[in-house]
C-alpha cells in the first residue's frame, strides 16, 4: 500500500520529521510543506542522508512550490507540486500521515 507522508515541521526543531521520512517505503511519496520545506535548503546531515537513501529506494520526494517560493529557495520543476496538485494528491492516497 502506498502512503503519502506530509512533513510540515522542520527537522531543525523537532525529531518528528525523522520519524515520518524513516517510515516511507518504495512507492510512497513524501511532500515537504510549511516549515518542512526548509529541508530543501538546509537540513541536518542525518536527515539529508535518510532522504538520499529513501530516494534510492524509490520514495518520491516533493516540495510545495508556494512554500519554496516564499522562502526564496531555488528548485527544479520536477521536485515541486503546486497547492491544487497537492490537494489532488492527498485525495488519491488511501493513507496519509502528517509529521
Number of C-alpha atoms within 10 A of each C-alpha: 9 15 19 22 23 23 26 18 21 23 22 15 10 10 13 16 22 17 12 16 22 14 11 22 18 15 13 19 23 25 24 29 23 18 17 23 26 21 20 16 12 13 16 11 9 11 19 14 12 14 21 13 13 21 17 11 14 14 20 19 19 21 27 20 22 16 20 21 11 9 13 10 13 11 14 7 10 9 14 20 18 13 14 8 12 18 11 10 15 17 12 11 14 10 12 16 12 15 18
